[in-house]
């Protein structure tokens, strides 16, 4: 996220603002900026008297303003960080009066996760005049693999497309969770390593052969034997391979195939751009489109909608998730 990079650069240069309001659905960037301020704005010997961490559930806006208006002790400035500030959502607009005239020797940081303040109201407008409002937006699933590559590149690592996709399909779009797993890999693998599916399997515990990525590929190839082997593995390990997630990923895959059938230009570069997939995987989509004509894709999407409901326990209470998946595969590939 370029805005975050620039923010960190400005803070490093000492270009500090009196208020940082960090908000939005993606907690990773909120924590990254807040943690950097907490670790770097004050020298270690200054932190004891001049750095304070508050929690939204324990304080009021008046408490925060009172602390923010204090003068630093034997230091140029003080830092006040309010974590879990979203717990103050009902009274957050009361901060507008302080934001209109903030204490210049205080750096006040709000971690306002999973919510946003109203950009039409006084608080947002006041902070924008004197400080920073960072809206940390959730990445779409098709953006996360590129994010993984960028993060690793900054640490002198690379990752194969399949390994990146395995992480996305197993961990979803939670960047904090993915970053924790990447940190584990960086501990055990030397710099310059290309992270492979084997590394993911050995160090994170995601099977390189039995996962939703490989199931999707087997279904696309109409490889019935391989798909059912993976389904048996999923049935034996239901906690790691929830049916709801499998159905969701297959639905996304066939929705992309429907989009592919509608393209007039099926040049691989155009397909990658239109479907928002890594060019490395384009041939898999083109092969799957040949195996599933448009009419069949439409039928499969209808079947997946039916099984999405069943996977959530509606009308199939007596059927195990493993048996449901096997039935689904039969319906798709026959």
N, C-alpha and C positions, 0 to 999 in steps of 0.2 A: 504494500500500500504506500504509494509515493508520498501522500500527505503525512503519514507517520514518520517516514524517513526524514523528510524535511523538518518535521517537528523536533526530532532527536538532534539533527544537525544544529538547529537554532539553539536548543538548550545547551549543547556542548560549547557553543560559541559564547554562552552567557547571555543570550538574547531571551530573557525570561519574561513571562507575562504574569500578572497578578492572579489570574484565574484560568484554570484548565478544566473545562467541563467535558469529560470523556463519556460518551453515551452510545447506545446501540446494541444490536443483537449479537455481535461478535466480541466475546469477552477477551479474546487473545490480544488484540491491539490495545484495548483499554488497560489491561494488566501490563503490557509491554511499556507503554508510556509512563504509567504511574510508577512502576517498579524502577524505571530509569531515573525518574525524578527523585524517588525515595533514596536511591543508592548514590546519586552523583551530584545533586545540587549543593548540598552542604558537605563540608569536610567532616571526618569522623569525630573530631573533637568538638564540633559545633552542634552535632545532632542531639546530644543529651538534653540541652536546654531549648533548642530551637526547632526540633522536628517532632511533630505530633501526628499520630494515626488515630482517627475516630471512626466509629461504625454507625451507619445510619439508624440501626435499630435502637441504639443507646443514647442518641442525642437529638436535640431539636435544632432548627435553623438558628434560633437565638444563641444556643450554645456554640455553634460553629462560628457565627459572626463575632461573638465575644472573644473566642480564641484567635480568630483571624486579625482582630484589631489590636492585639498585643504587640508590643515592640520586641524585636529580637534582643537577646542578651549576648553581648560581646561578639556579635556577628553582624554581617551586612544585611541578612534577611532571615526569615523563618519559613518553614514549610509545614503546611497543615494539609493532611490527606484524609479525605472522607471516603472510606470503603463501604460497599453495599449501600451507596447513596440512594438507590432506587427505593429503599424503605422509607424515604422522606418524600415520596412523590406527591402526597396530598398537601404538603406545605412548602414544596420546593419553590413556588413563585415568590414566597416571602424573602428569598435571597436577592430579589431584584434591587431592593434598596441598597444593599451592600455592593452589588455589582456595578451600580451607577457611580459609586465613589469608593473603590476598594483601597485597602491599605497597601501603599506602594512597596513596603518592605516585607510583605507576605506573599508567598506562592501558595495559593489555595487550589487543591486538586479534588475534583469530584469523580468517583468511579460510579457511573450511573448505568449499570448493566441491564440489558434486555429491554430497556425502555428508552423513550426520547422525550425531551421537553418540547412544548408547542412553540414552533418557530414564529408564530404570530404574536406571541405574548411578550411582556416587558422583559422577563428574565433573559430570554434568548437574545433579544436586541441589545440589552445592556452588556452582556458578556462579549458579544461579537465586537463591540466598540473598543473594549479594553483588553480582552483576553482571547482564548482559543476555545472554540466548540468543535470537538472531533466526533463525527458520527461514524462509528465502526460498524460497517454493514457485513452481514453474513455472506460468505462466498457461495455461489452456486456450485453444485457438485462437479460440473465440468470445468470449474476454475481451480479446484483444489490440487489436482496433480501438478499443474504449472506452479502453484504456490510452493508445493513440496520441493520441486526442482530449484526454484529460486532460493529458498531457505538453505538447501544443501549446498548450492553453488557458492553462497556467501561463506561457507565453512570449508570450502575446497573438497566437496564430495559431489558425486553424480549418482543418478539412480536410473535404472532401466524403466521403460514405460510400463511393463507388466508389474514390476515391484511397486511403482507409485500407485497403479490402479488397485493393487491388492490392499494397500493401506487405506485408500479412499473407500473401497467397498466394505472393509472391515470396520473402520473407525468413523465413517461418515464425514461430515463437514465441520466437526469440532476441532478447530485449529489448535487449541490448547492440548487436547488429548493427542493429536497427531505429533505436535512438537515434543511432547514428553517421550513418545516412542522414538522419534528421531534422535533425541538426546541419548537414549539408551544405545542406539546403534553407533553414535559417534564415540561413545565410551569404549566400545569393544572393537571398532574398526579403525584402522589408521587413515589419516588424511590422504586424499587422492583415490580412495576406494570408490568403485562404482557399485552401489548397493543393488543386489540382485534378489530375485525371489527366494533363493536359498538363504540369504542373509535374513530376510524377513521371517522365513519359517523357523530358522534356528534360534533367533533372538527375540522374536515377538510372539511366535506361536501360531501364526496364520499359515495353514497348509498351502503350499504352492500348487498342489494338484487338486485339492478338494475345497473349492471356494466358489463364490458366486460368479467371479470373473470367468473361471473355467467352465462353470455350468452354462453361462450365457454363450460362451464360445461353442460348447458342444451342441447346444440347442440350435445355434445359428448354422452349424455344419450338418445338422440333422444326424448327429452321431448318437444314436439311441443307446448303445452300450455304455459309452462314456458318461452320458447324462444320467443314466440310471445308477451307475457306480457312485457318482457324486451324490445322488439322492439318497442312496443307502448310507453313505458317510454322514450326511446331514441328519438322517433319522437317528443315527447312533450318537450324534452330538448336537441335540436340538438347542441347547442354550447358546452355543456359539454360532448357530445358523438358523435364526428365527425365520419361520415361513413368511411372516409379514414383510421382512426385508427382501427375501428372495423374490416374492411376487412383485414388489415395488421396482426392483432392479430390472426384472424381465419386462415389466410394463414400460419402463423407460426405454429399454432396448427396442421393443417392437414399435413404440411411438416414433423412435428415430428412423426405423425402417420404413414406416408409413411416410414420413417426411422425405426420405431418400427416394421412394417410388415417385413422389411428386416433383422431383427435380428434373428440369429439362437438361441441365448440364451435369453429367455424372463423372466429370473429370475428378480424379482423387483429391486434388487441391481444393476444388469447389465443394466436394462432399465433406471434407474435413472442416472447412469453414462453416458450411451450412448446418452441419450436425454438431458443431463445437466439440469435436473429438480430436485426439492426437492423430496426426497423419499416419503414425505407426499402425493404428488399428483400422484404417480405412478399408483395407482389403477384406477384413473380417465382415464388415458391414456390406460390402458389395457382394461377397459370397452368400451371405445370409439373405440378401434381397433376391438373389437368383433362386435360392431354395424356398423362399416364401413370397409368392406373387402377392400383389396388392390385396386381392380378395382374401387370400389366406391370412395375411397380416391383420386385416380388419376382423376376421373371425377370431384370431388369437387374442386380440385386444379385448374382445367381448368376453372370451373365456377367462382372461386374467382379471377382469372386473368381477366376474362371478366368484373366482377363487380368492380375491382380495377380501370379500365379505366372509367367505368360509374360513379363511385363515384367522379372522378375528373372532371366530367362535359362533358365528351366526348360521344356524342350520346344519352344523357339522360337529356338534359336541361329542359325539361318540366316535369320531374318526380322528386318528392320530395325525399330527402334523406331517410325519414321514409318509403316511399313506396318502394324505392330501397332495403332497408334492409329486408322488409317483403318478397319481391320477392326472394331475395337471400336465405332467410331461407327456403322458399318453395322448391327452387331448390336443396338445400343441403340435406334436411331431407326427401324429397319424394323419 
